[in-house]
Amino acid sequence: MTSSIATDSKPQSSGGSGAAAPLARTLAALHGLLPPGAVLAAGWFDPSLGSQSAVHPLGAGGIGDSLALALTDAGPPAEEPGTLTLAWNGDVPGTRLALVARHAPMAGHERQAWTAAARVAMDAALETARLQARVQTVEKSHRLQQALFEIADLAGAEVEMGEMLHRLHAIIGSLMYAPNCYIVAYDDVRDAVRFLYFADQVDAYMADPEREWTEADMPNSLTFALLRHGRAVRGPADLVRRKLRVPPSPEQGPDSLDWLGVPMRRGGRVCGAIVVQSYDRAHCYSDEDRALLGYVAQHVLTTLDRRQAQAELERRVLARTLELERANRELQEEVVERQRAERLQHALFRIAEMAMSSESLEQYYAKVHAAVDELIYARNFYIALLSEDQQSIEFVYSVDEMGDHRPPRRLSNGLTEYVLRRREALLVDREGIDRLIRAGQVHEYGKAASSWLGVPLLRDGDVVGVIAVQSYTPDIRFSPDDQRLLAFVAHNIGNGLARQKAQKRLKLAHAELERRVAERTAELEEANTKLIAQIGERIRAEERLTHQALHDTLTGLPNRAYLLDCLAGAIERARYGDGRMFAVLFLDLDRFKLVNDSIGHAAGDELLVEVAKRIVSIVRAEDVVSRLGGDEFAILAGCPEPEAVCELAQRLLEALGRPLWVAGRELFPSASMGIALWHPRYRSGEELLRDADAAMYQAKRAGRARYAIFDAAMREQAVRSLDLEADLRRAINRRDFVPFYQPIVNLADGTVVGHEALLRWQHARRGLLTPADFIALGEESGLIEQVDWLLYEQVVRDLARGDSGYVSVNVSPRHFRSPDFAERLLGMLEDAGADPSRLRVEITEVALLDDAPRTLQILSTLRERGVLALLDDFGTGFSALSYLHRFPISGLKIDRSFVAGLDAGGRQESLALVRAILALAGTLGIETVGEGVETAEQRRILIELGCSFGQGYLVGRPQPRRVAA
């Protein structure tokens, strides 16, 4: 009896038919336990095996639907009359087993026993099917692994490419049905393929791996379509053509019943494909075969790449081997040439040395012959010398195959005499000798030579003989190289003859020379010792100079150049490297000039050294502390956050603020500090220093002893300053500066006694500007001197027009640094024809302190010509009374701050100060002028205190024209 088996395995299941065998055997065994005529159906659903069912006997109908219903797990099945239905869940979740038996009447205990046996048998059959499926999976994995091992072995096997691809085909055939297989390589740049391997039962094409096929050569090709599609494709050839939109083409051969193509990829690019096809079986390739072939294809590609790389390596090795062989030949030739050159050099050295070492001329000639014989063919060699009377030749040395003896002879027309006459070498063969004989120029003595070479011997420019070699066989011919060699030998022989005569004199002089050499050697050793010492000192001096060039001599700190180099490196790292942030701190001591002027420059230097030590003690070792000059220091500090820089600045201010003793005095230094944080807008260290300097001045303006961080507002102010400086320069060129005259009056009666010329700028856009708007920039940029001279020129021109009273002009301290200031001002007065006594100069106490000797000289020169000096803003500076005695000051101008206090809250202090200034002026006989008189009360008090003159808005505002006196 037979059973009907049905399977519905999932794609991932394996061995559907193998797994059905246990079910068929179990079904037959259970049917044998039923009464005759019974029909039995059994089956299961398993997640790994899928659905499988069987009916016994084969062909029994009507029972399959009952079995399918029992497998649905819809609850206990309802039994029909004469039908036994059994269903249960397996040990694995999702597993369901069922039995349906018809025409099987059984008693209760028989039925119970059969049911129990059926459940056990079905569970055992399911487990057996599972084990068989696992075995089949393991076997397939083993075959795949073995195939991959074989593919890997092929990559390194010493077989030809065709044989290797044939073995690859056999390996693929072990994994799937593949009697027809081909492998192509694809060049996506050239859009061409090469058939590396081709095996087909129908197509007899023989693959040529070197030939390239383009799509024009293979129209409507599935291969090109697969390569462009870039993904695996399977199915009947006509279906694949429709999917890839490739029309049928008889030129491409018959279509296959099943076709499977897998592209090979290198990175993201398609570089080839493997195709298997079947002409006799349909549906023989599954998705599992497609995945398997795709997996194998990549390993095949790896193998092909390795073989191609190996072939390329072998090609390169072969090319390199050929290059090395060629280089080796060249090297061997070079070695031979070098050996020849060494032999030549050695022989020539020996020839030169022989002249000194030979005991006799005969020995010298023999040694020369031996040396020449090592270089050229010299079996037949002789040396001929002219006699003392120049009428005959003597063969002083001769070695010849035909006989060594050559008797002397009188000069004739032999080859030797030919060389003597022409004073040049002669290289001739047999034909050349015969031509000379026929021309009557020579006569040959002795056996006829096949090749002859003769070179003249020279001594002090005169020909004294000939050295010659000759050959009697045509096989040996001399060359131009031999001629050059023999010429050099002849030169050395000529010199050797002279050396032989001079050898005795040289031996006598040798002893004297050795003595002198010894003395000179001792002198050189002594000089060398001194030179080494001098070199060491020079190196140390250069190191000191290098250090001095990059460091401050007073503090030992790095200088500006060193700091700028460090800033350039920090900017480079911050911009292109690790991005580490940094900051520049610009530090300037407050009132440092007072220390220099009061207790001396030595004390100031001592203070600077102490300040440098305190700064270095606060910063980190990797930070750079630099002294820029004077009392200015700069610090390059790494800072991950701005808060860290502020903390560092505060610690520096606290350290610098601690008192110290200098020159026996306790000083309380302070500093103002500006900070510029790194920003990508900076291109150089100079820009960072510039902005830090600007921030430092902001700190000074804010009250000193503090720090300020450069920000956008300062940057805008800096831009405005730049614009203003540009405007200032243009205004100088356009002469946009004019004087405004403010009258100076007698406070008692209001009489105008003079004027102060105040500077005004007629700005093209901003209108009339007072000095407060631009004087600081003018001082800083140095342009104030040019502006002042424009003002002086106009004032002097106005003075030349006449009127009475004087005019005072303000003189910046910068003018007193120019040695020709007085001469230039006096020259301007003289050129304009103005009276010098009507011009007065107003200076501040700063000018007196800056360079006292030069200022005294300038003021004295001006006073001698009638130009008097007024001390402006008296009382706001140092107010050193000694200056009033030393300098030719004719008047004091009391600062407006004191005048303003006469009727304000600080009246008593202002009264006391003004009274003291007036008393001092009265004692010295100096007139006084009160500035900024704006109220009648201020005027009354000044008159009561004894101040005779004043100026201010009360008595007169600045005007473009002077008020008549």
HELIX and SHEET records of a PDB file:
HELIX    1   1 GLY A   16  HIS A   31  1                                  16    
HELIX    2   2 GLY A   64  ALA A   70  1                                   7    
HELIX    3   3 GLY A  108  GLY A  156  1                                  49    
HELIX    4   4 MET A  161  LEU A  175  1                                  15    
HELIX    5   5 LEU A  222  HIS A  229  1                                   8    
HELIX    6   6 ALA A  237  LEU A  244  1                                   8    
HELIX    7   7 PRO A  250  GLN A  252  5                                   3    
HELIX    8   8 ASP A  287  SER A  357  1                                  71    
HELIX    9   9 LEU A  361  ASP A  373  1                                  13    
HELIX   10  10 LEU A  415  ARG A  422  1                                   8    
HELIX   11  11 ARG A  430  ARG A  438  1                                   9    
HELIX   12  12 PRO A  480  LEU A  550  1                                  71    
HELIX   13  13 ARG A  560  TYR A  576  1                                  17    
HELIX   14  14 PHE A  592  ILE A  599  1                                   8    
HELIX   15  15 HIS A  601  ILE A  618  1                                  18    
HELIX   16  16 PRO A  642  LEU A  656  1                                  15    
HELIX   17  17 GLY A  685  ARG A  701  1                                  17    
HELIX   18  18 ALA A  712  ARG A  734  1                                  23    
HELIX   19  19 PRO A  771  ASP A  773  5                                   3    
HELIX   20  20 ILE A  775  SER A  781  1                                   7    
HELIX   21  21 ILE A  784  ALA A  800  1                                  17    
HELIX   22  22 PRO A  813  ARG A  817  5                                   5    
HELIX   23  23 PHE A  821  ALA A  832  1                                  12    
HELIX   24  24 PRO A  836  ARG A  838  5                                   3    
HELIX   25  25 GLU A  845  ASP A  850  1                                   6    
HELIX   26  26 ALA A  852  GLU A  864  1                                  13    
HELIX   27  27 SER A  882  ARG A  886  1                                   5    
HELIX   28  28 ARG A  896  ALA A  900  1                                   5    
HELIX   29  29 GLY A  901  ASP A  903  5                                   3    
HELIX   30  30 ARG A  907  LEU A  924  1                                  18    
HELIX   31  31 ALA A  936  LEU A  945  1                                  10    
SHEET    1   A 5 SER A   4  ASP A   8  0                                        
SHEET    2   A 5 GLY A  50  HIS A  56 -1                                        
SHEET    3   A 5 VAL A  39  ASP A  46 -1                                        
SHEET    4   A 5 ARG A  96  ARG A 102 -1                                        
SHEET    5   A 5 THR A  83  ASN A  89 -1                                        
SHEET    1   B 6 TRP A 213  THR A 214  0                                        
SHEET    2   B 6 ALA A 192  ALA A 199 -1                                        
SHEET    3   B 6 ASN A 180  ASP A 187 -1                                        
SHEET    4   B 6 ARG A 269  SER A 278 -1                                        
SHEET    5   B 6 ASP A 258  ARG A 266 -1                                        
SHEET    6   B 6 VAL A 233  GLY A 235 -1                                        
SHEET    1   C 6 ARG A 409  ARG A 410  0                                        
SHEET    2   C 6 SER A 392  VAL A 399 -1                                        
SHEET    3   C 6 PHE A 381  LEU A 386 -1                                        
SHEET    4   C 6 ASP A 462  SER A 471 -1                                        
SHEET    5   C 6 SER A 451  ARG A 459 -1                                        
SHEET    6   C 6 LEU A 426  ASP A 429 -1                                        
SHEET    1   D 5 VAL A 624  GLY A 629  0                                        
SHEET    2   D 5 GLU A 632  GLY A 638 -1                                        
SHEET    3   D 5 PHE A 582  LEU A 589 -1                                        
SHEET    4   D 5 ALA A 671  LEU A 677 -1                                        
SHEET    5   D 5 TYR A 707  ILE A 709  1                                        
SHEET    1   E 2 LEU A 660  VAL A 662  0                                        
SHEET    2   E 2 ARG A 665  LEU A 667 -1                                        
SHEET    1   F 9 GLY A 767  LEU A 769  0                                        
SHEET    2   F 9 VAL A 752  HIS A 763 -1                                        
SHEET    3   F 9 PHE A 737  ASN A 746 -1                                        
SHEET    4   F 9 PHE A 949  GLY A 950 -1                                        
SHEET    5   F 9 GLU A 927  GLY A 930  1                                        
SHEET    6   F 9 GLY A 891  ILE A 894  1                                        
SHEET    7   F 9 LEU A 868  PHE A 874  1                                        
SHEET    8   F 9 LEU A 839  ILE A 843  1                                        
SHEET    9   F 9 TYR A 806  ASN A 810  1                                        
END                                                                             
